């Protein structure tokens, strides 16, 4: 049975391993939010560090969503 080095000399496997080791691998795309809230809005909410009060959180979420829709999602 051939050892691992001789199996990697085949080319494509060796290239894939080298890419993964050096960080050349293509990053995975982010899955869309299942709740329909844009990632930018969620990032802004996380950065604001709101209290654990659900009413305040929901109020700010609605404000950010309204602003997001007014700016055409930009």
Residue frames as qw, qx, qy, qz and C-alpha x, y, z in Angstrom:
[[0.000, 0.890, 0.455, 0.000, 0.00, 0.00, 0.00],
 [0.419, 0.501, -0.044, 0.756, 1.51, 3.34, -0.97],
 [0.322, -0.410, -0.474, 0.710, 2.21, 5.85, 1.74],
 [0.116, 0.848, 0.414, -0.310, 0.45, 9.22, 1.99],
 [0.120, -0.659, 0.308, 0.675, 3.22, 11.19, 0.26],
 [0.182, -0.031, 0.800, 0.571, 3.01, 9.16, -2.91],
 [0.138, 0.639, 0.755, 0.042, -0.78, 9.58, -2.95],
 [0.015, -0.860, -0.207, 0.466, -0.46, 13.35, -2.60],
 [0.286, -0.353, 0.498, 0.739, 1.89, 13.66, -5.57],
 [0.356, 0.494, 0.759, 0.232, -1.15, 13.34, -7.79],
 [0.158, 0.303, 0.255, 0.905, -1.62, 17.09, -7.95],
 [0.331, -0.581, -0.308, -0.677, -5.14, 18.16, -7.12],
 [0.716, -0.579, -0.384, 0.071, -5.18, 16.69, -3.62],
 [0.612, -0.160, -0.171, 0.756, -1.84, 18.29, -2.86],
 [0.071, 0.372, 0.159, 0.912, -3.04, 21.67, -4.13],
 [0.510, -0.647, -0.381, -0.420, -6.21, 21.48, -2.01],
 [0.734, -0.482, -0.320, 0.356, -4.22, 20.70, 1.11],
 [0.464, 0.022, -0.042, 0.885, -1.77, 23.53, 0.44],
 [0.133, -0.528, -0.271, -0.794, -4.60, 26.01, -0.14],
 [0.637, -0.653, -0.369, -0.180, -6.27, 25.01, 3.14],
 [0.724, -0.342, -0.236, 0.551, -3.02, 25.27, 5.08],
 [0.354, 0.030, 0.045, 0.934, -2.15, 28.72, 3.73],
 [0.139, 0.545, 0.442, -0.699, -5.63, 30.20, 4.02],
 [0.104, 0.172, -0.531, -0.823, -6.40, 30.27, 0.32],
 [0.057, 0.382, 0.921, 0.050, -9.60, 28.36, 0.76],
 [0.184, -0.424, -0.348, -0.815, -12.70, 30.17, -0.38],
 [0.174, -0.012, 0.640, -0.748, -14.68, 31.35, 2.66],
 [0.031, 0.441, 0.895, 0.056, -18.12, 29.90, 3.15],
 [0.168, -0.421, -0.251, -0.855, -21.02, 32.16, 2.30],
 [0.180, 0.016, 0.653, -0.736, -23.21, 33.19, 5.20],
 [0.035, -0.450, -0.878, -0.158, -26.62, 31.63, 5.38],
 [0.189, -0.487, -0.179, -0.833, -29.49, 34.13, 5.23],
 [0.186, -0.083, 0.643, -0.738, -31.16, 34.97, 8.51],
 [0.092, -0.337, -0.920, -0.179, -34.24, 32.72, 8.87],
 [0.022, -0.652, -0.571, 0.497, -36.18, 35.53, 10.57],
 [0.375, 0.746, 0.395, 0.384, -35.75, 37.88, 7.61],
 [0.257, -0.938, 0.025, 0.229, -33.76, 40.47, 9.56],
 [0.617, 0.709, -0.239, 0.244, -30.84, 41.84, 7.50],
 [0.807, -0.124, -0.283, 0.502, -27.36, 41.12, 8.84],
 [0.250, 0.431, -0.123, 0.858, -26.51, 44.84, 8.95],
 [0.498, -0.614, -0.075, -0.608, -29.41, 45.50, 11.31],
 [0.896, -0.383, -0.219, 0.053, -28.46, 42.60, 13.57],
 [0.669, 0.151, -0.229, 0.691, -24.84, 43.78, 13.63],
 [0.036, -0.551, 0.075, -0.830, -25.92, 47.29, 14.63],
 [0.719, -0.566, -0.136, -0.380, -28.12, 45.91, 17.42],
 [0.895, -0.189, -0.244, 0.322, -25.26, 43.78, 18.72],
 [0.481, 0.307, -0.182, 0.801, -22.86, 46.75, 18.71],
 [0.268, -0.643, -0.026, -0.717, -25.29, 48.93, 20.68],
 [0.324, 0.023, -0.817, 0.476, -25.29, 46.52, 23.62],
 [0.482, -0.451, -0.151, -0.736, -28.90, 47.11, 24.65],
 [0.386, -0.286, 0.696, -0.534, -30.19, 45.96, 28.00],
 [0.005, 0.076, 0.992, 0.096, -31.99, 42.67, 28.36],
 [0.394, 0.408, 0.444, -0.694, -35.36, 44.46, 28.35],
 [0.414, 0.295, 0.785, 0.353, -37.33, 42.87, 25.46],
 [0.224, 0.874, 0.410, -0.132, -39.49, 45.96, 24.95],
 [0.088, -0.846, 0.279, 0.446, -36.47, 48.23, 24.48],
 [0.392, -0.221, 0.771, 0.451, -34.82, 45.68, 22.18],
 [0.384, 0.521, 0.740, 0.185, -37.94, 45.31, 20.02],
 [0.125, 0.931, 0.193, -0.283, -38.47, 49.07, 19.86],
 [0.156, -0.713, 0.481, 0.486, -34.90, 49.64, 18.66],
 [0.431, 0.044, 0.829, 0.354, -35.17, 46.73, 16.22],
 [0.352, 0.737, 0.577, 0.014, -38.28, 48.29, 14.66],
 [0.019, 0.920, -0.092, -0.379, -36.51, 51.67, 14.37],
 [0.281, -0.488, 0.679, 0.470, -33.52, 50.10, 12.65],
 [0.437, 0.300, 0.812, 0.243, -35.72, 48.06, 10.28],
 [0.275, 0.877, 0.362, -0.157, -37.68, 51.18, 9.32],
 [0.061, -0.839, 0.340, 0.420, -34.46, 53.09, 8.64],
 [0.413, -0.200, 0.801, 0.384, -33.12, 50.15, 6.65],
 [0.429, 0.551, 0.705, 0.126, -36.24, 50.04, 4.47],
 [0.158, 0.940, 0.124, -0.276, -36.16, 53.82, 3.92],
 [0.117, -0.732, 0.533, 0.408, -32.57, 53.62, 2.72],
 [0.813, 0.415, -0.264, -0.310, -33.50, 50.82, 0.26],
 [0.977, -0.178, 0.054, 0.106, -31.35, 48.32, 2.14],
 [0.637, 0.537, -0.218, 0.508, -28.09, 50.21, 1.82]]
